[in-house]
Amino acid sequence: MLTVWKLDRLGRNTRHVLDVIETVREQRAGFRSLTEGLDTTGPMGTAMLTVMAAFAQLERDTMIDRTRAVLAAAAANNRHGGGPRKVDDAAAARARELNGKGTSASDIGKMLGVS
């Protein structure tokens, strides 16, 4: 019996999940998902697995689309990830200068008040 916590942890997309399940079946084993309560030892469990795998892929694809949309909107507003900078250009230049002179990263961080 192959047991997973959640169906979306089993594969990247519906086809991959179904291929894994087919491989499990060929080994004469069953599949169980603890979160969704799926068990493929019977025909109803196999049918539900197919439907749930499709919905898991839909959820992943929707999340990817939303993330891309948010990143595109941020880029359109000249924001490119990460939080605000901790040091300005002058402090960054000073850090590079100190690093070039052999000052340790830890000491540079202490001087600039950053970790």
Secondary structure as UniProt FT lines:
FT   STRAND          2..4
FT   HELIX           7..9
FT   HELIX           14..26
FT   TURN            27..28
FT   STRAND          31..33
FT   TURN            34..37
FT   STRAND          38..39
FT   TURN            40..41
FT   HELIX           43..76
FT   TURN            77..78
FT   HELIX           89..100
FT   TURN            101..102
FT   HELIX           105..112
//
